[in-house]
Amino acid sequence: MYTISKEYHFSASHILHGLADDHPCARLHGHNYIVEVELQSEALNETGFVRDYRELDALKQYIDEHLDHRHLNDVLGEDNTTAEKLAKHFYDWCKDKWPEVSAVRVKETPKTCAEYKE
């Protein structure tokens, strides 16, 4: 199995509702997110790629136009825009365009990561 991945970075704010008042994520705050999309294939295309990395630039454009420096609760219409929900959102968005997508990981901090895969 061949596996490739590519990272994208963006900054955004959010609030997580339903947490204790003293929980820091219950307040408005932001992250410098890292989104990593992973694609897998048992065979390479005629050029020798799983998929040309340049084709994945559509994800960067989507992030830049809709999510970067935005308030995620408003953009995604969710009360709780957790890293887990973001990973699923990006997975669905990417899988619709590239059937080789096997997983999406979202990091809110260098020490935390949420992943969605089927």
N, C-alpha and C positions, 0 to 999 in steps of 0.2 A: 504494500500500500504506500503510495506517495502522499506526503503531507506538506502543505505550504501554509504560511500564515503571514498576516500583515497587520501592523498596529496603526491606530489612529488616535489622536489626542484632541481633547476639547475641554473647555471649562464651562461649568454651569452650576446653578444653585438649585436647591430643593429643600423641602421640609418633609419630615416623616411624621404623620399624624398617628395618634393613638399610643404614643410613648409617654412615659412619666414626664412631668413638667421639668424635672431636673436633668433629663437625658439631653445631651448636647445635640442630638439629631432631631429633637423636637423643635428646635429653633431654626430659623432661616440660616442656612450655611451653604457652602459650595465645595466643589472638588475639582481637581485637575484629573479628569477621567482618562483612562487608557482603554481603548476597545481593541481587542485582537480577534480577527476573524480567521478561522482555520478551514481549509478546504482539503479534501482527500479524494484520491482516485486510484483505482487499480491499474489504470493505463494512462499514458501520456498522450496528448494530442499530437497532431502532425508536426508541430513546432518543437515538441519535447517538453511541454508545460502541463501541469495540472490545469492551470488557467493563467493567462498572462496577467501579471500584477497590475498592469495599466488598466485592465478592465475593472479592477476593484476601486478605481478612483471615483466611481459613482458613489461609493460609501462616504468618501471624504467630502464630496460635494453635498450629499444629504446632511451630514453632520454640520458642515459649515453653514449651510443655509437654514437649518431648522433647529439645531440644538446648541451650537457653540454660543456661549455668553447669553444664555436664556435661562428662564426659570422652568425647570423640567415639569413641575406639577401642572403648570399652565399649558405647556406645549403638548404633553402627552395625556392631559386630562385625567391624571391619576392622583389620588390622595397620597399614595406612598410609592414614590419612584425609587425603589430600592435597586441596588446593583443587580439583584436577581431578576427583577422585572425588566431592567434595562437590557440585560443579557438576552432575555427572551424576545424583547422588542427588536433588537438588532439581528438576532438569529432569524426571525420571521422575515424581516426586511431583506436580508441577504439571501436567504434560501429561495425566496421568490425570484431572484435574479440569477443566482448561481447554484445549480443543483448539487454541486460538489461540496457545498458548505457542510461541515461536520460539527462545528462547535463555535461558540462565541464566548469570549471572556471579557469581563468588565472589571477594571481596577479603579477603586475610589482613592486608595492610598497605596504606597509601595508594598505594604504588608497584607493587603486584603484583596481577594479576587472572588468573583462569582462567575459561574460558567453555566451555559445552557447548551445541551446537545440532546439529540434524540437517539 
